Amino acid sequence: MAILVVICYLYMSELTFAGTIVAWGNNSYGLDKIPDGNDFVAIAAGDGHSLALKSDGSIVGWGSSLSSKPPDGNDFVAIAASGRQIPKIRFEGHCLALKSDGSIVKWGAPIYGSPDGNDFVAITAGGDHILALKSDGSIVGWGSNVDGQVTPPNGNDFVAISAGAGHSLALKSDGSIVGWGWNHRGQASPPDGNDFVAIDAGSYHSLALKSDGSIVRWGMKFQSKYTPPTGNDFIAIAAGLTHSLALKKDCQYALKGDLNNDCKVDFTDFTIMASHWLIDCDLNPEDPACVPKQ
């Protein structure tokens, strides 16, 4: 059974295909108080708090009291969590949720707001900044901009976004990657190419998943043990502070609609399709969102 893993700097959570949550790491601030149930479809881990999205569209939070009290409602489709620790005080976490009407709701640390509008399709939270992808393919950023991390490039051909500790990444509809913000270790300088299908920004390094299922890493030069594994059977990536994770799966049978090759058609496949809405399959037939006609 494959496991989808989402990583934060201090704590880790797993969402199994059974819909239950497993967590490990620092259990301060009540982070070990995982909610019961097997109807979760997405998770997000911030600094001192965690969130889970349920199949009915509602959100459950736990951990730091400031950030773990999500709004009521069952019309949420995506969640994001991050924040920073204020020394000797508490975790100032910020949380976001994307609603089915395309609007964004924010709670937690009062220093971050959220933009108006109902034309958003994706959200991501970094260390001190937040990004949102609009339905027209453009990006909006807000929060700390000390390194220019919330000043995205112009254009409306973006299909995915990722906010790191102080830098940002965006995947374009042609399969290329753009980076901006804090680039002290080269983490905001992605490789050339137009065959990328997923991105994830960590602290000092970044990852990208290629259309052939292989992984590329750039940024801080760690020891050789931090080099991505070889192979082309990976379907998901996650970049942490100084470590990374990748999910691999080898399906015995091909299944139409299984866009991430995890042997089942589920919520993740719908998410992939939604994030690739700008793809022209006649021009990019190899894109994972394109399914050949029978």
C-alpha positions as CSV (number, residue, x, y, z in Angstrom):
1,M,0.0,0.0,0.0
2,A,1.4,3.4,-1.0
3,I,1.4,6.3,1.5
4,L,1.2,10.0,0.8
5,V,3.5,11.9,3.1
6,V,3.5,15.7,3.8
7,I,6.5,17.1,5.7
8,C,7.0,20.1,8.0
9,Y,10.2,21.2,9.8
10,L,9.3,19.9,13.2
11,Y,6.6,17.3,12.7
12,M,5.5,14.9,10.1
13,S,2.2,13.4,9.1
14,E,1.1,10.6,6.9
15,L,-2.3,10.2,5.1
16,T,-2.8,6.5,4.2
17,F,-5.0,5.4,1.4
18,A,-7.4,4.1,4.1
19,G,-8.0,7.8,4.9
20,T,-6.5,7.7,8.4
21,I,-3.6,9.9,9.7
22,V,-0.4,8.8,11.3
23,A,2.0,11.4,12.8
24,W,5.5,11.4,14.3
25,G,8.2,13.8,15.6
26,N,8.0,16.6,18.1
27,N,4.7,16.3,20.0
28,S,4.7,19.7,21.7
29,Y,1.7,21.9,21.5
30,G,-0.6,18.8,21.3
31,L,0.7,17.8,17.9
32,D,0.2,14.1,18.9
33,K,-3.6,14.5,19.3
34,I,-4.5,13.2,15.9
35,P,-8.2,13.2,15.2
36,D,-10.0,9.9,14.8
37,G,-11.6,8.8,11.6
38,N,-10.8,7.4,8.1
39,D,-12.4,10.0,5.9
40,F,-9.5,12.4,5.5
41,V,-8.4,13.3,1.9
42,A,-5.6,15.9,2.5
43,I,-3.2,17.0,5.3
44,A,-1.0,20.1,6.0
45,A,1.7,20.5,8.7
46,G,2.9,23.9,9.8
47,D,5.1,25.1,12.7
48,G,3.3,23.9,15.8
49,H,0.0,23.0,14.2
50,S,-1.6,20.5,11.8
51,L,-4.6,20.5,9.6
52,A,-6.7,17.8,7.8
53,L,-9.3,18.1,5.1
54,K,-12.2,15.6,5.4
55,S,-14.1,14.0,2.5
56,D,-17.2,16.1,3.4
57,G,-15.2,19.3,2.8
58,S,-14.7,20.3,6.5
59,I,-11.4,20.9,8.2
60,V,-10.0,19.6,11.5
61,G,-7.0,21.3,13.2
62,W,-4.8,20.4,16.2
63,G,-1.7,21.8,17.9
64,S,-1.0,25.4,18.8
65,S,-4.3,27.0,19.8
66,L,-3.8,30.1,17.7
67,S,-3.6,28.2,14.4
68,S,-5.5,25.0,15.1
69,K,-9.1,26.3,15.0
70,P,-10.2,26.2,11.4
71,P,-13.4,27.9,10.3
72,D,-16.7,26.0,10.2
73,G,-18.1,24.8,6.9
74,N,-17.9,21.9,4.5
75,D,-17.1,23.6,1.2
76,F,-13.3,23.5,1.4
77,V,-11.2,21.8,-1.3
78,A,-7.6,22.5,-0.3
79,I,-5.5,23.5,2.8
80,A,-2.1,24.9,3.6
81,A,-0.2,25.6,6.8
82,S,3.1,27.2,7.8
83,G,4.4,29.9,10.1
84,R,7.5,30.8,12.1
85,Q,8.5,30.4,15.8
86,I,8.8,33.6,17.8
87,P,11.7,32.9,20.2
88,K,10.6,32.2,23.8
89,I,7.0,33.0,23.0
90,R,5.0,30.7,20.8
91,F,4.5,29.5,17.3
92,E,3.0,32.2,15.1
93,G,1.4,29.9,12.5
94,H,-0.8,30.9,9.6
95,C,-3.3,28.6,7.9
96,L,-5.2,28.9,4.6
97,A,-8.1,27.0,3.0
98,L,-9.4,27.2,-0.5
99,K,-13.2,27.1,-0.8
100,S,-15.2,25.4,-3.6
101,D,-16.3,28.9,-4.8
102,G,-12.6,29.8,-5.5
103,S,-12.2,32.1,-2.5
104,I,-9.5,31.9,0.2
105,V,-10.0,31.8,4.0
106,K,-7.2,32.6,6.4
107,W,-6.8,32.1,10.2
108,G,-4.0,32.0,12.7
109,A,-1.2,34.7,13.0
110,P,-2.7,38.1,12.4
111,I,0.2,39.4,10.4
112,Y,-1.0,37.7,7.2
113,G,-4.2,38.4,5.4
114,S,-5.7,36.9,2.3
115,P,-6.7,38.4,-1.1
116,D,-10.3,39.1,-2.1
117,G,-11.8,37.3,-5.1
118,N,-13.2,33.9,-6.0
119,D,-11.0,32.9,-8.9
120,F,-8.3,31.0,-7.0
121,V,-7.4,27.4,-7.8
122,A,-4.4,26.6,-5.6
123,I,-2.7,27.8,-2.4
124,T,0.7,27.3,-0.8
125,A,2.2,28.6,2.4
126,G,5.9,29.2,3.0
127,G,7.9,30.3,6.0
128,D,6.8,33.9,6.0
129,H,4.9,34.2,2.8
130,I,1.9,32.8,0.9
131,L,1.1,32.2,-2.8
132,A,-2.1,31.6,-4.6
133,L,-2.7,30.6,-8.2
134,K,-5.6,32.2,-10.0
135,S,-7.9,30.6,-12.6
136,D,-6.4,32.8,-15.3
137,G,-3.0,31.2,-14.6
138,S,-1.5,34.2,-12.8
139,I,0.0,34.2,-9.3
140,V,-0.6,36.4,-6.3
141,G,1.7,36.6,-3.3
142,W,1.6,38.2,0.1
143,G,3.4,38.2,3.4
144,S,7.1,38.9,4.0
145,N,8.8,40.1,0.9
146,V,12.3,40.8,2.3
147,D,13.8,38.7,-0.5
148,G,11.2,39.3,-3.1
149,Q,9.5,36.0,-2.5
150,V,6.0,37.4,-2.9
151,T,6.7,39.2,-6.1
152,P,5.9,36.6,-8.7
153,P,6.9,36.9,-12.4
154,N,4.3,38.3,-14.8
155,G,2.3,35.9,-16.9
156,N,-0.8,33.7,-16.9
157,D,0.6,30.4,-18.0
158,F,1.4,28.9,-14.5
159,V,-0.2,25.6,-13.4
160,A,1.4,24.9,-10.0
161,I,3.1,26.8,-7.2
162,S,5.2,26.1,-4.2
163,A,6.4,28.4,-1.4
164,G,9.6,27.5,0.5
165,A,11.2,29.1,3.6
166,G,12.2,32.2,1.7
167,H,11.8,31.4,-2.0
168,S,9.1,30.5,-4.4
169,L,8.7,28.2,-7.4
170,A,6.1,28.0,-10.2
171,L,5.5,25.4,-12.9
172,K,4.5,26.8,-16.3
173,S,2.1,25.1,-18.7
174,D,5.1,24.3,-21.0
175,G,6.7,22.2,-18.3
176,S,9.4,24.7,-17.4
177,I,10.1,26.1,-13.8
178,V,10.5,29.7,-12.6
179,G,12.0,30.6,-9.3
180,W,12.3,33.8,-7.3
181,G,13.1,35.1,-3.8
182,W,15.9,34.1,-1.4
183,N,18.6,32.4,-3.5
184,H,21.6,32.3,-1.1
185,R,22.1,28.6,-1.8
186,G,20.8,28.5,-5.4
187,Q,17.4,27.1,-4.3
188,A,15.5,29.6,-6.4
189,S,17.5,28.8,-9.6
190,P,15.7,25.9,-11.2
191,P,17.3,23.8,-14.0
192,D,16.5,24.4,-17.6
193,G,14.0,22.1,-19.4
194,N,10.3,21.8,-20.1
195,D,9.6,18.3,-19.0
196,F,8.7,18.9,-15.4
197,V,5.3,17.9,-13.9
198,A,5.6,18.7,-10.1
199,I,7.7,21.0,-7.9
200,D,8.3,21.5,-4.2
201,A,10.3,24.2,-2.4
202,G,12.1,23.4,0.8
203,S,14.4,25.6,2.9
204,Y,17.8,25.5,1.2
205,H,16.9,23.2,-1.6
206,S,14.2,22.5,-4.2
207,L,12.9,19.4,-6.0
208,A,11.1,18.8,-9.3
209,L,9.5,15.7,-10.7
210,K,10.1,15.0,-14.4
211,S,7.6,13.6,-16.8
212,D,9.7,10.4,-17.1
213,G,9.2,9.8,-13.3
214,S,12.7,10.9,-12.3
215,I,13.7,13.5,-9.7
216,V,15.9,16.6,-10.0
217,R,17.3,18.5,-7.0
218,W,19.0,21.9,-6.8
219,G,20.1,24.3,-4.1
220,M,22.5,23.8,-1.1
221,K,25.2,21.2,-1.8
222,F,24.7,18.6,0.9
223,Q,26.6,15.4,1.3
224,S,26.1,12.7,-1.3
225,K,23.5,11.0,0.8
226,Y,21.1,13.8,0.0
227,T,21.3,13.2,-3.7
228,P,17.9,12.1,-5.1
229,P,17.5,8.3,-5.7
230,T,17.9,7.2,-9.3
231,G,14.9,5.7,-11.2
232,N,11.9,6.8,-13.1
233,D,9.1,5.3,-11.1
234,F,8.4,8.3,-8.7
235,I,5.0,9.9,-8.6
236,A,5.3,12.5,-5.8
237,I,7.9,14.6,-4.0
238,A,8.3,16.6,-0.8
239,A,11.2,18.9,0.3
240,G,11.8,19.6,3.9
241,L,14.5,21.6,5.8
242,T,17.5,19.3,5.0
243,H,15.7,16.2,3.8
244,S,13.4,15.0,1.1
245,L,10.9,12.3,0.4
246,A,9.6,10.7,-2.8
247,L,6.7,8.4,-3.4
248,K,7.1,5.6,-5.8
249,K,4.6,3.1,-7.2
250,D,4.7,0.3,-9.7
251,C,1.2,-0.5,-10.9
252,Q,0.5,-4.0,-12.3
253,Y,-2.4,-2.8,-14.5
254,A,-3.0,0.5,-16.3
255,L,-6.1,2.3,-15.2
256,K,-7.7,5.1,-17.2
257,G,-8.0,8.3,-15.1
258,D,-5.1,7.3,-12.8
259,L,-3.0,10.4,-13.5
260,N,-0.4,9.9,-10.8
261,N,0.0,6.1,-11.4
262,D,-0.9,5.1,-7.9
263,C,-3.2,2.3,-9.1
264,K,-6.4,4.0,-8.2
265,V,-8.5,6.9,-9.4
266,D,-9.0,9.2,-6.3
267,F,-9.0,12.7,-5.0
268,T,-5.4,13.2,-6.0
269,D,-6.2,12.5,-9.7
270,F,-8.9,15.2,-9.7
271,T,-6.4,17.6,-8.1
272,I,-3.9,16.9,-10.8
273,M,-6.5,17.4,-13.5
274,A,-7.6,20.7,-11.9
275,S,-4.0,22.0,-11.7
276,H,-3.4,21.1,-15.4
277,W,-6.5,22.8,-16.8
278,L,-4.3,25.0,-19.0
279,I,-2.6,22.1,-20.8
280,D,-3.4,21.7,-24.5
281,C,-3.1,17.9,-24.9
282,D,-2.8,18.3,-28.7
283,L,0.4,20.3,-28.1
284,N,1.5,18.3,-25.0
285,P,0.2,14.8,-25.4
286,E,2.8,13.4,-22.9
287,D,1.4,15.5,-20.0
288,P,0.1,13.3,-17.1
289,A,-3.3,15.0,-17.4
290,C,-3.8,13.9,-21.0
291,V,-5.7,10.7,-21.4
292,P,-5.7,9.1,-24.9
293,K,-9.1,8.7,-26.5
294,Q,-10.3,5.1,-26.9
